[in-house]
Amino acid sequence: MLSKSMTVEAWQFRQRLQIFLRSPLIYYEDFKHMVSNRKNSFRS
């Protein structure tokens, strides 16, 4: 059971990595958005 879940996590990570390599700009925009949201939450 544990090994199966680890395999699923590894597969999901690989999928995410492929998407990241294919579209770094989208991830960069997401990252900027996330950072600005975090700053806003720190302020309030």
C-alpha positions as CSV (number, residue, x, y, z in Angstrom):
1,M,0.0,0.0,0.0
2,L,2.7,2.4,1.0
3,S,4.8,1.6,-2.1
4,K,1.8,2.2,-4.3
5,S,1.1,5.6,-2.9
6,M,4.7,6.5,-3.2
7,T,4.6,5.5,-6.9
8,V,1.5,7.7,-7.4
9,E,3.2,10.6,-5.7
10,A,6.3,10.1,-7.9
11,W,4.2,10.0,-11.0
12,Q,2.3,13.1,-10.0
13,F,5.6,14.8,-9.3
14,R,6.9,13.8,-12.7
15,Q,3.7,15.1,-14.3
16,R,4.1,18.4,-12.5
17,L,7.8,18.6,-13.4
18,Q,7.0,18.1,-17.1
19,I,4.3,20.8,-17.0
20,F,6.7,23.1,-15.2
21,L,9.4,22.6,-17.8
22,R,6.9,23.1,-20.6
23,S,5.4,26.3,-19.2
24,P,7.7,28.1,-16.8
25,L,6.0,31.4,-17.5
26,I,2.7,30.1,-16.2
27,Y,4.4,28.8,-13.0
28,Y,6.2,32.1,-12.6
29,E,2.9,34.1,-12.8
30,D,1.4,31.6,-10.3
31,F,4.4,32.1,-8.0
32,K,4.2,35.9,-8.1
33,H,0.5,35.7,-7.4
34,M,1.1,33.3,-4.5
35,V,3.8,35.6,-3.1
36,S,1.6,38.7,-3.3
37,N,-1.2,36.8,-1.6
38,R,1.1,35.8,1.2
39,K,2.3,39.4,1.6
40,N,-1.3,40.6,1.8
41,S,-2.2,37.9,4.4
42,F,0.9,39.0,6.5
43,R,-0.3,42.6,6.4
44,S,-3.8,41.8,7.7
